[in-house]
Each structure stands twice: as structure tokens, then as C-alpha cells.
Amino acid sequence: MLKGGRNKMKKAFIDIKGMDCASDAVEIERSLLKVKGVRSASVNYLVREGFVNVNNNVNEEKLKAAVKKTGHDVTNIRFEQEKR
């Protein structure tokens, strides 16, 4: 899923605990997309990982809170600065 906006971006890789099915992944994607500064989100329940493109102002706590709202837990978040 993708939202508009052009600012300096970074990638976040989120390890997620507790997903059982594809609908869990969709629910987490929707929650992540509600975070201000999130441009896109993709979650795969089979590998229990999410991939998110975010503005530089989005931090780990905002992403964790979005996942937690869905009843799932984050075990790790890694950020990578986008190369231009």
C-alpha cells in the first residue's frame, strides 16, 4: 500500500510477533499507514516481517505503537537511510 508525499525517506524493517494469517498482516499494514510520515507499508505474515518507507521524522516508538494497536508485538526494528 502506498501514500503520497516526497520528503527524505528511510526504510524500516519490523520483526513482528503473533501474526497467524494474512488478515493480521493487512490489519498491521493499515495501522502503520495511519502513522503520520509513513509512505508505504508491506507486511508478510509468513516471514513475520514488515517493510515500511517513512519520513525521517518517524521513530521506532511510533511504529511499535501502531503494531501494538493491532494486538501484535514488535521484536526488532532496523532502519536504513534511503540512498539517492
C-alpha positions in Angstrom: 0.0 0.0 0.0 1.3 3.5 -0.9 0.5 7.0 0.2 1.8 10.2 -1.5 4.5 12.6 -0.3 8.0 13.5 -1.1 10.5 14.0 1.7 13.7 12.4 2.8 12.8 8.8 3.4 14.2 5.9 5.3 13.3 2.2 5.3 12.2 0.3 8.4 12.3 -3.4 8.7 10.0 -4.6 11.5 10.0 -8.1 13.0 6.5 -8.8 14.3 5.4 -11.5 16.7 2.0 -13.1 16.9 0.7 -13.0 13.3 -1.4 -16.0 12.4 -2.8 -15.2 9.0 -2.9 -12.8 6.0 -5.7 -10.7 7.6 -3.3 -10.0 10.5 -0.8 -8.6 8.0 -3.4 -6.4 6.4 -4.6 -5.1 9.7 -1.0 -4.2 10.7 -0.4 -2.5 7.3 -3.5 -0.4 7.7 -2.4 0.6 11.2 1.1 1.5 10.1 -0.3 3.6 7.2 -2.2 5.8 9.7 1.1 6.9 11.3 2.0 10.4 10.0 5.1 10.2 7.9 4.6 6.6 6.7 4.5 6.5 2.9 4.1 2.8 2.3 3.8 -0.4 4.3 4.0 -4.1 3.4 3.7 -6.9 5.9 4.3 -10.6 5.3 2.8 -12.9 7.9 4.8 -16.0 6.7 8.2 -14.4 7.5 6.7 -12.2 10.3 8.2 -9.1 8.9 7.0 -5.7 7.9 8.7 -3.3 5.5 7.9 0.4 5.7 9.0 3.6 3.9 8.9 6.5 6.3 9.9 10.2 6.5 12.9 10.9 8.7 10.7 12.2 11.5 9.1 8.8 12.1 10.7 6.9 15.0 10.7 3.4 16.4 8.2 4.2 19.1 5.5 5.4 16.6 5.9 2.2 14.6 5.8 0.0 17.6 2.7 1.7 18.9 0.9 1.2 15.5 1.7 -2.5 15.6 0.7 -2.8 19.3 -2.7 -1.3 18.5 -3.4 -4.4 16.4 -2.6 -6.8 19.3 0.8 -7.8 18.0 4.3 -7.2 19.3 7.5 -5.9 17.7 10.6 -7.8 18.4 13.0 -5.7 16.4 13.1 -2.6 14.1 16.0 -1.8 11.8 16.3 1.5 9.9 18.2 2.1 6.7 18.6 5.5 5.1 17.3 5.7 1.6 20.1 6.3 -1.0 19.6 8.9 -3.6 
